[in-house]
Amino acid sequence: MTDFSTYRLKLFVLAHLIFLLSPIYLFSQDTTLIRLIQADEIKYNKYIMSDIQVLAGQVILEHDSIFLYCDSAYLNEKINNVEAFGNVHFKASDTLHLFGDHLIYDGNTKIAEIQNNVKLIDKETTLTTEHLFYNRLSRTAQYIAGGKIINKDNELYSDIGYYFSEKKEFLFRKNVILVNPRYIMNSENLKYNTESETAHFLGPTTIESSDTYIYCENGWYDTRDDISQYDRNAYIIHGEQSMKGDSLYYDQKIGFGKAFNHVVVTDTVQDIIIKGNYAEYRKPDGYSMITDSAVAILISELDSLFLHADTLRATFDSTQNIRSLYAYNRSKFYRTDIQGMCDSLYYNFTDSVISLYKEPVLWSEQYQLTADSIQIWIRNKQLSRMILHNTAFIIGRDAENKYNQIRGINMTGYFTDNELTKITVASNAETIYFVREDDGGLIGINKVFSGNMKIQLSNNKIQKITYIDQPTATLYPENEVKPEDLRLKGFKWLGNRRPSNKFDIFFE
C-alpha cells in the first residue's frame, strides 16, 4: 500500500472512531436506503463491480431529506453506500452545504467523508479544508489535516477542527490563528461561536495588534462588540505600560476596563508600579483607579518610595502615559530617607511635585514635620525642597528623648543628597531648643521668638540658627521650666505612627 493510501486509511479510521465513540452518536433505528432521483446514465456489471450501480451525468441522490449532487457516483444499495466524484454538493440542511471533489457516504451510520477542495458553508460561515468528515446524527463536522474558516471579518486557521452545526460553534485545536483587521490571535485550543462571534480561549493564548500585546490562559473575546475577558496569568502590554491580574475585562467600544485580584500596573516611562486587588480604567476620561490593598511604587535605583492609600487614581496624557497620581483616604508612604502620611496626596509627574493634604506628617531622620499642607519637590529622583504651609511645625527628638521644636506660619526645607540641610521659617517663628555640651550634658533650654529664622543642619543635626527681625531669646536652666512650658502650641508627637519599613504603610 502506498504512503498516501496508508495516511488516508489512518485518517478515515481515526475519524470514524471519534464519531462512533461519541456519546451523541446513535445508529438510526429506521434505516432507509439511499435513493436515486436522477442520472443521465446508469450502468451495472456484476462481473466487474458486484452490487454497484455506476451513475454518470447530473447525478442527484436523496437520503432522509438530504440531497447529493455530483458528476458521477458508485451506488451500492446492498450496503447502503455511495461514492461520489466531481462537483460534489452535499446538502445537509437548508443552511448547511458541503462541497468537494470526492465523497463517501454511509447511509447506515450517516457519516460522510469529503476530500479535495472541500468547502462547508453554513449561513455566513465558510470552512475550507482538504479532508472533512460529517456526522449527520450528531450534526458535527471534523477535519484533522488543517482548515480555514471565514466568518464576517474573522479568519481562523487550525490543524484540527470540529464544527457543531446546531450550536453554530467551532472547536479548534493545535496551531490556532484568528486574524481580524484589528489584531491577530494565536492559541492552542479555541472555541468560536459563529452567531455570537465570540471566541473562548482554552489554553495559552496571545492577541497582538499594532500597539497592544495580550496574553492569557483562559477567557473570551466578543469580536462583534469588542468586549473581552482574560483569565489565568493574564497581562496586557500597551506601549510603555502593562497590566496583569487574575482576571482582566475590557470593553473596547467605550474604553472601559476592570481588573481583579493581584493587579499590577507598570509604567516604564514614569518608573512607577501600582498594585491592588481591584482596578478600573476609563480611557475617555483619561484615568484609572485601583483599590483594595492599593500600593504605588515610585521606582528609583537608589531608593524606591512605597505609597499606600484606600484608593489610588492615575490620570493619563494623550499618549496614555501616567501624568498624575492621586491617593485618597489614609495615605501613607515609606522611603528609607523620608516617610509620611496624610489623608490625601497628589503627585504631579510633569513637575515632580508631591502635595500632602489634611493633617500631613513627614519624618526625616529624627525630625517630624507637620503643617496644614506640605509640598515636596523631587529632582532626578532625589529630594530637592519642601514647603510647609500654615501652622508649620518641626519636632526633633534628641538622644535624651527631649523634643527640640520649631514653629512658624510657613517653612521651606532644602535637601542635599536627600539630606535636610537648611530650613527657613517665615512669620512668627518660635523655637524651643535643648542646648548641650559636646558630651551631651544639658546647658539649658533656649526659647526664642522671632519674625523669621534660618536653620543650618549637618548630619541631620542643627548646627546654626539665625534669628531675623526682632528676636527675643532666653536660655533657661532645666529646673526653671515647667513641663507644660516645654511644648509649643500645637505640639503633637506621632512617632508611634511612623512606618519603619515598606510593610508598615498598610497600618495606621
SESE-908828 format. One record per residue (C-alpha): residue in one letter; y, x, z. Coordinates in Angstrom, 3 decimals, always signed. Last residue first. Layout:
N
{node a, {Y, X, Z}}
...
***
This chain:
508
{node e, {+53.215, -2.417, +60.803}}
{node f, {+50.001, -1.155, +59.193}}
{node f, {+49.296, -0.677, +55.483}}
{node i, {+51.637, +2.325, +55.248}}
{node d, {+49.397, +4.087, +57.766}}
{node f, {+46.924, +5.055, +55.017}}
{node k, {+49.320, +7.503, +53.355}}
{node n, {+49.660, +9.553, +56.560}}
{node s, {+51.741, +9.689, +59.768}}
{node p, {+53.483, +6.372, +59.154}}
{node r, {+56.375, +5.814, +61.630}}
{node r, {+56.020, +2.583, +63.583}}
{node n, {+55.675, +4.262, +67.017}}
{node g, {+58.768, +6.348, +66.213}}
{node l, {+60.995, +3.293, +66.212}}
{node w, {+63.748, +4.386, +68.617}}
{node k, {+66.543, +1.837, +68.827}}
{node f, {+70.123, +2.771, +69.775}}
{node g, {+72.598, +0.096, +68.660}}
{node k, {+75.418, +1.341, +70.901}}
{node l, {+74.907, +4.982, +71.797}}
{node r, {+72.291, +5.818, +74.418}}
{node l, {+72.583, +8.417, +77.178}}
{node d, {+75.105, +6.242, +79.019}}
{node e, {+72.335, +3.906, +80.212}}
{node p, {+70.648, +6.840, +81.925}}
{node k, {+73.850, +7.664, +83.887}}
{node v, {+75.470, +10.991, +83.104}}
{node e, {+76.710, +13.243, +85.939}}
{node n, {+73.290, +14.787, +86.706}}
{node e, {+72.976, +16.120, +83.146}}
{node p, {+76.216, +18.096, +83.345}}
{node y, {+78.740, +16.601, +80.956}}
{node l, {+80.468, +18.217, +77.963}}
{node t, {+83.376, +16.089, +76.764}}
{node a, {+84.772, +15.819, +73.242}}
{node t, {+87.674, +13.938, +71.764}}
{node p, {+88.182, +14.330, +68.010}}
{node q, {+91.456, +13.500, +66.320}}
{node d, {+90.510, +13.574, +62.608}}
{node i, {+87.570, +15.870, +61.815}}
{node y, {+84.731, +17.103, +64.017}}
{node t, {+82.598, +19.934, +62.620}}
{node i, {+79.030, +20.125, +63.931}}
{node k, {+77.018, +23.303, +63.466}}
{node q, {+73.383, +24.416, +63.546}}
{node i, {+71.553, +21.105, +63.902}}
{node k, {+67.828, +21.765, +63.426}}
{node n, {+65.649, +20.841, +60.438}}
{node n, {+65.122, +24.496, +59.501}}
{node s, {+68.885, +24.615, +59.023}}
{node l, {+71.371, +21.811, +59.539}}
{node q, {+75.134, +21.533, +59.099}}
{node i, {+76.959, +18.438, +60.370}}
{node k, {+80.323, +17.182, +59.175}}
{node m, {+82.336, +14.507, +61.056}}
{node n, {+84.945, +11.845, +60.625}}
{node g, {+87.304, +9.857, +62.896}}
{node s, {+85.963, +11.484, +66.035}}
{node f, {+84.297, +10.668, +69.353}}
{node v, {+82.150, +13.305, +71.075}}
{node k, {+79.665, +13.313, +73.973}}
{node n, {+78.093, +16.704, +74.764}}
{node i, {+75.312, +16.728, +77.331}}
{node g, {+74.889, +19.954, +79.239}}
{node i, {+73.513, +23.473, +79.285}}
{node l, {+69.843, +22.497, +79.124}}
{node g, {+67.348, +25.377, +79.016}}
{node g, {+65.552, +25.703, +75.697}}
{node d, {+65.211, +29.493, +75.643}}
{node d, {+68.121, +29.785, +73.231}}
{node e, {+70.227, +27.755, +75.664}}
{node r, {+70.639, +24.040, +75.112}}
{node v, {+73.312, +21.450, +74.281}}
{node f, {+71.943, +17.879, +74.293}}
{node y, {+74.065, +15.953, +71.797}}
{node i, {+75.507, +12.468, +71.976}}
{node t, {+77.617, +11.834, +68.933}}
{node e, {+80.158, +9.332, +67.688}}
{node a, {+81.892, +8.976, +64.297}}
{node n, {+84.235, +6.032, +63.882}}
{node s, {+84.752, +6.477, +60.154}}
{node a, {+82.762, +8.631, +57.681}}
{node v, {+79.893, +10.859, +58.785}}
{node t, {+78.862, +13.764, +56.572}}
{node i, {+75.368, +15.208, +56.838}}
{node k, {+74.090, +18.560, +55.543}}
{node t, {+70.759, +20.416, +55.189}}
{node l, {+68.020, +17.745, +55.029}}
{node e, {+65.033, +19.509, +53.460}}
{node n, {+63.531, +18.362, +50.141}}
{node d, {+64.256, +21.736, +48.544}}
{node t, {+67.911, +21.266, +49.527}}
{node f, {+68.894, +17.807, +50.717}}
{node y, {+72.257, +16.149, +51.363}}
{node g, {+72.967, +13.231, +53.726}}
{node t, {+75.856, +10.812, +53.461}}
{node m, {+76.869, +8.587, +56.348}}
{node n, {+78.783, +5.333, +56.719}}
{node i, {+80.238, +3.450, +59.728}}
{node g, {+79.267, +6.051, +62.285}}
{node r, {+76.624, +7.112, +64.821}}
{node i, {+74.949, +10.403, +65.584}}
{node q, {+72.351, +10.788, +68.338}}
{node n, {+70.370, +13.569, +70.028}}
{node y, {+67.486, +11.993, +71.905}}
{node k, {+65.654, +13.927, +74.624}}
{node n, {+61.902, +14.358, +74.329}}
{node e, {+62.095, +17.962, +75.623}}
{node a, {+61.329, +19.369, +72.167}}
{node d, {+64.134, +17.346, +70.635}}
{node r, {+64.189, +13.784, +69.357}}
{node g, {+66.728, +13.254, +66.603}}
{node i, {+68.451, +9.908, +66.131}}
{node i, {+70.718, +9.112, +63.196}}
{node f, {+72.670, +5.832, +62.967}}
{node a, {+74.687, +4.243, +60.176}}
{node t, {+76.321, +0.981, +61.187}}
{node n, {+77.349, +0.331, +57.580}}
{node h, {+75.830, +2.052, +54.513}}
{node l, {+73.577, +5.111, +54.824}}
{node i, {+73.841, +7.254, +51.696}}
{node m, {+71.195, +9.697, +50.510}}
{node r, {+71.030, +12.984, +48.644}}
{node s, {+68.791, +15.083, +46.384}}
{node l, {+65.149, +14.517, +47.360}}
{node q, {+62.850, +16.080, +44.779}}
{node k, {+61.117, +14.545, +41.754}}
{node n, {+63.438, +16.392, +39.354}}
{node r, {+66.355, +14.659, +41.063}}
{node i, {+65.888, +11.842, +43.551}}
{node w, {+68.779, +9.850, +45.033}}
{node i, {+68.186, +7.766, +48.178}}
{node q, {+70.147, +4.622, +49.100}}
{node i, {+70.131, +3.015, +52.527}}
{node s, {+71.163, -0.438, +53.749}}
{node d, {+72.333, -1.915, +57.074}}
{node a, {+71.732, +1.502, +58.627}}
{node t, {+68.942, +3.612, +60.139}}
{node l, {+67.920, +7.284, +60.157}}
{node q, {+65.223, +8.823, +62.378}}
{node y, {+65.160, +12.602, +62.609}}
{node q, {+62.320, +14.860, +63.802}}
{node e, {+61.131, +15.761, +60.267}}
{node s, {+62.711, +13.134, +58.012}}
{node w, {+62.213, +9.519, +59.033}}
{node l, {+63.946, +6.619, +57.319}}
{node v, {+64.431, +3.070, +58.579}}
{node p, {+65.741, +0.011, +56.748}}
{node e, {+66.539, -3.190, +58.637}}
{node k, {+67.174, -5.337, +55.569}}
{node y, {+67.495, -3.311, +52.354}}
{node l, {+66.296, +0.051, +51.011}}
{node s, {+67.530, +1.412, +47.664}}
{node i, {+65.679, +4.170, +45.771}}
{node v, {+67.669, +5.830, +42.979}}
{node s, {+66.117, +7.719, +40.062}}
{node d, {+68.943, +6.954, +37.571}}
{node t, {+66.808, +5.154, +34.976}}
{node f, {+63.785, +4.765, +37.275}}
{node n, {+65.628, +2.307, +39.524}}
{node y, {+63.608, +1.825, +42.717}}
{node y, {+64.329, -1.266, +44.816}}
{node l, {+63.046, -1.884, +48.352}}
{node s, {+62.683, -4.939, +50.577}}
{node d, {+61.921, -5.497, +54.267}}
{node c, {+62.309, -1.881, +55.289}}
{node m, {+60.173, +1.150, +55.989}}
{node g, {+60.398, +4.916, +55.643}}
{node q, {+58.790, +8.316, +55.428}}
{node i, {+60.093, +11.694, +54.256}}
{node d, {+58.697, +15.226, +53.914}}
{node t, {+54.968, +14.407, +53.706}}
{node r, {+55.582, +11.267, +51.700}}
{node y, {+54.927, +7.819, +53.074}}
{node f, {+56.230, +4.345, +52.343}}
{node k, {+56.595, +0.946, +53.988}}
{node s, {+57.757, -2.391, +52.660}}
{node r, {+57.199, -5.388, +54.912}}
{node n, {+58.353, -8.014, +52.429}}
{node y, {+59.146, -7.288, +48.785}}
{node a, {+58.914, -4.042, +46.793}}
{node y, {+60.815, -3.897, +43.498}}
{node l, {+60.192, -1.296, +40.770}}
{node s, {+62.405, -0.500, +37.809}}
{node r, {+62.234, +0.533, +34.149}}
{node i, {+58.470, +0.727, +33.586}}
{node n, {+57.674, +1.375, +29.924}}
{node q, {+57.113, -1.623, +27.660}}
{node t, {+59.081, -0.105, +24.741}}
{node s, {+61.797, -2.740, +25.164}}
{node d, {+62.139, -1.877, +28.870}}
{node f, {+59.847, -3.062, +31.619}}
{node t, {+60.223, -4.544, +35.117}}
{node a, {+57.811, -3.862, +37.984}}
{node r, {+57.238, -6.197, +40.937}}
{node l, {+55.338, -5.161, +44.071}}
{node t, {+54.355, -7.756, +46.664}}
{node d, {+53.261, -7.550, +50.311}}
{node a, {+54.557, -3.985, +50.369}}
{node h, {+53.116, -0.472, +50.180}}
{node l, {+54.626, +2.771, +48.860}}
{node f, {+52.892, +6.152, +48.573}}
{node l, {+55.094, +9.106, +47.500}}
{node s, {+53.470, +12.106, +45.823}}
{node d, {+54.206, +15.705, +46.939}}
{node l, {+54.160, +18.901, +44.904}}
{node e, {+52.629, +17.754, +41.633}}
{node s, {+54.530, +14.498, +41.913}}
{node i, {+53.232, +10.983, +41.341}}
{node l, {+55.059, +7.907, +42.596}}
{node i, {+52.094, +5.938, +43.950}}
{node a, {+52.628, +2.187, +44.306}}
{node v, {+50.499, +0.131, +46.703}}
{node a, {+49.545, -3.542, +46.785}}
{node s, {+46.911, -4.626, +49.308}}
{node d, {+47.050, -8.168, +47.865}}
{node t, {+49.940, -8.157, +45.367}}
{node i, {+50.964, -7.087, +41.888}}
{node m, {+53.727, -8.479, +39.691}}
{node s, {+54.595, -7.643, +36.094}}
{node y, {+57.909, -7.777, +34.259}}
{node g, {+59.618, -8.164, +30.909}}
{node d, {+60.223, -11.915, +30.986}}
{node p, {+58.599, -12.409, +27.586}}
{node k, {+55.741, -9.990, +28.605}}
{node r, {+54.722, -11.719, +31.802}}
{node y, {+52.003, -9.684, +33.569}}
{node e, {+50.289, -10.878, +36.738}}
{node a, {+48.320, -8.828, +39.257}}
{node y, {+45.797, -9.394, +42.033}}
{node n, {+43.774, -6.869, +44.033}}
{node g, {+46.276, -4.032, +44.238}}
{node k, {+47.236, -0.678, +42.758}}
{node i, {+50.303, +0.759, +41.032}}
{node i, {+50.274, +4.299, +39.606}}
{node i, {+53.513, +6.020, +38.595}}
{node d, {+54.281, +9.081, +36.510}}
{node q, {+57.252, +7.425, +34.756}}
{node v, {+55.937, +8.171, +31.264}}
{node t, {+52.292, +8.225, +32.408}}
{node d, {+52.410, +4.588, +33.541}}
{node t, {+49.198, +3.558, +35.326}}
{node v, {+48.208, +0.081, +36.555}}
{node v, {+45.108, -0.153, +38.779}}
{node v, {+43.531, -3.462, +39.841}}
{node h, {+40.562, -3.212, +42.188}}
{node n, {+40.217, -7.013, +42.197}}
{node f, {+41.674, -9.460, +39.641}}
{node a, {+44.028, -9.043, +36.697}}
{node k, {+46.226, -11.653, +35.022}}
{node g, {+48.058, -11.730, +31.698}}
{node f, {+50.788, -13.711, +29.974}}
{node g, {+52.324, -12.853, +26.603}}
{node i, {+52.570, -16.466, +25.438}}
{node k, {+50.495, -16.008, +22.284}}
{node q, {+48.425, -13.073, +23.590}}
{node d, {+46.982, -14.891, +26.597}}
{node y, {+45.341, -12.188, +28.720}}
{node y, {+42.714, -12.091, +31.475}}
{node l, {+41.363, -8.929, +33.149}}
{node s, {+38.435, -8.805, +35.608}}
{node d, {+37.146, -6.017, +37.856}}
{node g, {+40.315, -4.094, +37.160}}
{node k, {+41.985, -1.638, +34.807}}
{node m, {+45.453, -1.262, +33.385}}
{node s, {+46.889, +1.490, +31.207}}
{node q, {+50.322, +2.552, +30.082}}
{node e, {+51.521, +5.346, +27.801}}
{node g, {+50.755, +3.358, +24.646}}
{node h, {+48.710, +0.353, +25.692}}
{node i, {+45.366, +1.210, +27.300}}
{node i, {+43.331, -1.709, +28.679}}
{node y, {+40.502, -1.469, +31.206}}
{node a, {+37.354, -3.364, +32.149}}
{node n, {+34.563, -1.865, +34.255}}
{node r, {+32.904, -5.318, +34.414}}
{node d, {+34.999, -8.117, +32.964}}
{node y, {+37.407, -8.745, +30.094}}
{node q, {+38.967, -12.143, +29.433}}
{node s, {+40.660, -13.202, +26.230}}
{node i, {+43.057, -15.724, +24.730}}
{node d, {+44.283, -15.268, +21.157}}
{node d, {+44.051, -18.985, +20.312}}
{node r, {+41.747, -18.572, +17.302}}
{node t, {+40.083, -15.301, +18.324}}
{node d, {+39.045, -16.647, +21.737}}
{node y, {+37.742, -13.401, +23.244}}
{node w, {+35.036, -13.190, +25.906}}
{node g, {+33.789, -11.015, +28.749}}
{node n, {+31.273, -8.352, +29.688}}
{node e, {+31.046, -4.576, +29.516}}
{node c, {+34.729, -3.868, +28.953}}
{node y, {+37.006, -1.552, +26.985}}
{node i, {+40.374, -2.241, +25.368}}
{node y, {+42.598, +0.026, +23.248}}
{node t, {+46.084, -1.083, +22.204}}
{node d, {+48.766, +0.112, +19.775}}
{node s, {+47.444, -0.478, +16.241}}
{node s, {+44.471, -2.483, +17.491}}
{node e, {+41.175, -1.430, +19.077}}
{node i, {+38.627, -3.541, +20.943}}
{node t, {+35.695, -1.799, +22.629}}
{node t, {+32.490, -3.329, +24.013}}
{node p, {+29.726, -2.233, +26.391}}
{node g, {+27.399, -5.238, +26.822}}
{node l, {+27.213, -8.996, +26.363}}
{node f, {+30.663, -9.620, +24.914}}
{node h, {+31.333, -13.271, +24.050}}
{node a, {+33.265, -14.030, +20.854}}
{node t, {+35.112, -17.312, +20.401}}
{node e, {+35.890, -18.875, +17.036}}
{node s, {+35.477, -22.318, +18.686}}
{node e, {+33.583, -23.579, +15.637}}
{node t, {+31.966, -20.282, +14.553}}
{node n, {+30.693, -19.394, +18.020}}
{node y, {+30.064, -15.657, +18.424}}
{node k, {+27.698, -13.843, +20.776}}
{node l, {+27.874, -10.050, +20.960}}
{node n, {+25.496, -7.270, +21.896}}
{node e, {+26.009, -3.594, +21.015}}
{node s, {+29.759, -3.874, +20.626}}
{node n, {+32.669, -2.766, +18.467}}
{node m, {+35.831, -4.832, +17.911}}
{node i, {+38.521, -4.045, +15.332}}
{node y, {+42.046, -5.471, +15.692}}
{node r, {+44.900, -7.529, +14.196}}
{node p, {+43.547, -8.472, +10.758}}
{node n, {+40.135, -9.077, +12.417}}
{node v, {+37.003, -6.975, +12.025}}
{node l, {+34.059, -7.582, +14.348}}
{node i, {+31.506, -4.747, +14.444}}
{node v, {+28.055, -4.922, +16.046}}
{node n, {+25.992, -1.728, +15.904}}
{node k, {+22.940, -3.308, +17.559}}
{node r, {+22.667, -7.015, +18.282}}
{node f, {+24.469, -10.122, +17.143}}
{node l, {+23.928, -13.669, +18.399}}
{node f, {+25.558, -16.263, +16.189}}
{node e, {+26.507, -19.815, +17.186}}
{node k, {+27.118, -23.021, +15.309}}
{node k, {+25.331, -24.737, +18.214}}
{node e, {+23.040, -26.686, +15.884}}
{node s, {+22.903, -23.782, +13.418}}
{node f, {+21.656, -21.164, +15.861}}
{node y, {+22.140, -17.933, +13.890}}
{node y, {+20.417, -14.719, +14.936}}
{node g, {+21.489, -11.207, +13.998}}
{node i, {+20.217, -7.636, +13.826}}
{node d, {+21.939, -4.613, +12.290}}
{node s, {+25.420, -6.051, +12.789}}
{node y, {+28.614, -6.866, +10.889}}
{node l, {+31.265, -9.477, +11.608}}
{node e, {+34.296, -10.455, +9.531}}
{node n, {+36.916, -12.702, +11.101}}
{node d, {+39.909, -14.325, +9.434}}
{node k, {+38.015, -17.535, +8.507}}
{node n, {+34.367, -16.878, +9.367}}
{node i, {+32.719, -14.122, +7.330}}
{node i, {+29.343, -12.833, +8.498}}
{node k, {+27.695, -9.590, +7.363}}
{node g, {+24.060, -8.567, +7.817}}
{node g, {+21.722, -5.689, +8.573}}
{node a, {+17.927, -5.330, +8.386}}
{node i, {+16.770, -7.662, +11.152}}
{node y, {+17.997, -11.059, +9.963}}
{node q, {+17.394, -14.371, +11.694}}
{node a, {+18.156, -18.035, +11.114}}
{node t, {+17.509, -20.789, +13.633}}
{node r, {+17.248, -24.514, +13.128}}
{node s, {+14.477, -24.554, +15.766}}
{node l, {+12.271, -26.701, +13.549}}
{node r, {+13.758, -25.498, +10.268}}
{node n, {+13.083, -21.827, +11.030}}
{node y, {+14.999, -19.519, +8.662}}
{node f, {+14.135, -15.882, +7.996}}
{node l, {+16.557, -13.595, +6.165}}
{node h, {+16.381, -10.371, +4.168}}
{node e, {+19.138, -8.788, +2.074}}
{node t, {+22.139, -10.062, +4.008}}
{node t, {+25.186, -12.296, +3.616}}
{node l, {+26.367, -14.906, +6.114}}
{node t, {+29.175, -17.332, +5.244}}
{node t, {+30.901, -19.591, +7.742}}
{node e, {+33.433, -22.276, +6.827}}
{node k, {+30.833, -25.084, +6.532}}
{node d, {+27.426, -23.425, +6.866}}
{node i, {+26.694, -20.956, +4.075}}
{node l, {+23.761, -18.521, +4.195}}
{node k, {+23.649, -15.892, +1.431}}
{node v, {+20.790, -13.615, +0.482}}
{node n, {+21.293, -11.172, -2.361}}
{node n, {+17.633, -10.124, -2.110}}
{node q, {+15.163, -11.922, +0.136}}
{node i, {+14.527, -15.322, +1.714}}
{node e, {+11.722, -16.173, +4.165}}
{node a, {+11.465, -19.849, +5.052}}
{node i, {+9.679, -21.291, +8.085}}
{node k, {+8.681, -24.951, +8.172}}
{node t, {+5.456, -24.053, +10.004}}
{node n, {+3.411, -26.422, +7.819}}
{node g, {+5.589, -26.431, +4.687}}
{node d, {+5.614, -22.630, +4.519}}
{node y, {+8.464, -21.348, +2.332}}
{node i, {+8.656, -18.020, +0.511}}
{node l, {+11.964, -17.300, -1.213}}
{node h, {+13.271, -14.799, -3.794}}
{node d, {+16.652, -14.277, -5.440}}
{node g, {+18.842, -15.737, -2.708}}
{node f, {+20.786, -18.750, -1.449}}
{node l, {+20.635, -20.778, +1.760}}
{node h, {+22.721, -23.901, +2.418}}
{node l, {+23.657, -25.562, +5.709}}
{node t, {+26.221, -28.393, +5.585}}
{node d, {+24.277, -31.459, +4.412}}
{node s, {+21.056, -29.887, +5.620}}
{node a, {+18.513, -27.160, +4.700}}
{node k, {+19.465, -26.961, +1.016}}
{node f, {+17.517, -23.918, -0.183}}
{node h, {+19.059, -22.599, -3.400}}
{node v, {+17.138, -19.879, -5.257}}
{node n, {+18.840, -18.521, -8.348}}
{node g, {+15.645, -16.702, -9.398}}
{node f, {+12.187, -16.976, -7.861}}
{node a, {+10.448, -19.410, -5.490}}
{node e, {+7.170, -19.095, -3.541}}
{node v, {+5.840, -22.404, -2.232}}
{node n, {+3.343, -23.293, +0.491}}
{node n, {+1.445, -26.397, +1.547}}
{node i, {-1.938, -24.608, +1.890}}
{node k, {-3.615, -26.823, -0.720}}
{node e, {-0.341, -27.776, -2.419}}
{node n, {+0.254, -24.227, -3.589}}
{node l, {+3.475, -24.171, -5.614}}
{node y, {+4.464, -20.951, -7.402}}
{node a, {+8.103, -21.150, -8.473}}
{node s, {+10.639, -20.716, -11.252}}
{node d, {+14.379, -20.931, -11.859}}
{node c, {+15.159, -22.311, -8.360}}
{node y, {+16.234, -25.359, -6.341}}
{node l, {+14.726, -26.371, -3.007}}
{node f, {+15.619, -29.610, -1.255}}
{node i, {+15.269, -30.650, +2.364}}
{node s, {+14.536, -34.277, +3.255}}
{node d, {+11.041, -33.605, +4.649}}
{node h, {+10.059, -31.365, +1.733}}
{node e, {+11.551, -31.555, -1.745}}
{node l, {+11.209, -29.358, -4.828}}
{node i, {+13.501, -28.941, -7.834}}
{node v, {+12.756, -26.463, -10.645}}
{node q, {+15.323, -26.083, -13.394}}
{node g, {+12.937, -24.160, -15.684}}
{node a, {+9.492, -22.972, -14.572}}
{node l, {+6.673, -24.096, -12.299}}
{node v, {+3.302, -22.369, -11.941}}
{node q, {+0.936, -24.564, -9.951}}
{node i, {-1.363, -22.686, -7.594}}
{node d, {-4.806, -23.805, -6.347}}
{node s, {-6.532, -20.782, -7.952}}
{node m, {-4.293, -18.308, -9.709}}
{node i, {-6.032, -16.808, -12.784}}
{node y, {-9.263, -18.787, -13.059}}
{node k, {-7.688, -21.996, -11.699}}
{node n, {-5.072, -21.972, -14.415}}
{node y, {-2.141, -24.344, -13.891}}
{node k, {+1.167, -24.552, -15.717}}
{node i, {+4.219, -26.813, -15.328}}
{node e, {+7.351, -26.568, -17.476}}
{node d, {+10.833, -28.107, -17.301}}
{node a, {+10.371, -28.725, -13.589}}
{node q, {+11.345, -31.697, -11.423}}
{node i, {+10.583, -33.501, -8.186}}
{node l, {+7.635, -31.504, -6.894}}
{node r, {+6.710, -32.428, -3.323}}
{node i, {+5.911, -30.096, -0.455}}
{node l, {+3.308, -31.898, +1.563}}
{node t, {+3.942, -33.625, +4.854}}
{node t, {+2.700, -32.599, +8.269}}
{node d, {+3.103, -35.294, +10.883}}
{node q, {+2.803, -33.434, +14.194}}
{node s, {+5.115, -30.659, +13.000}}
{node f, {+4.322, -27.403, +14.704}}
{node l, {+6.634, -26.620, +17.576}}
{node y, {+9.000, -23.700, +18.195}}
{node i, {+11.553, -24.224, +20.997}}
{node p, {+9.858, -21.782, +23.361}}
{node s, {+9.951, -19.074, +20.661}}
{node l, {+6.589, -17.326, +20.290}}
{node l, {+6.127, -18.613, +16.739}}
{node f, {+9.688, -17.668, +15.745}}
{node i, {+9.533, -14.137, +17.107}}
{node l, {+6.009, -13.609, +15.786}}
{node h, {+7.045, -14.826, +12.351}}
{node a, {+9.977, -12.418, +12.268}}
{node l, {+7.820, -9.481, +13.273}}
{node v, {+5.091, -10.285, +10.740}}
{node f, {+7.583, -10.591, +7.860}}
{node l, {+9.449, -7.436, +8.802}}
{node k, {+6.216, -5.468, +9.124}}
{node l, {+4.982, -6.755, +5.759}}
{node r, {+8.242, -5.758, +4.070}}
{node y, {+8.006, -2.235, +5.515}}
{node t, {+4.405, -1.861, +4.349}}
{node s, {+5.315, -3.137, +0.886}}
{node f, {+8.207, -0.695, +0.670}}
{node d, {+6.041, +2.218, +1.802}}
{node t, {+3.462, +1.357, -0.875}}
{node m, {+0.000, +0.000, +0.000}}
***
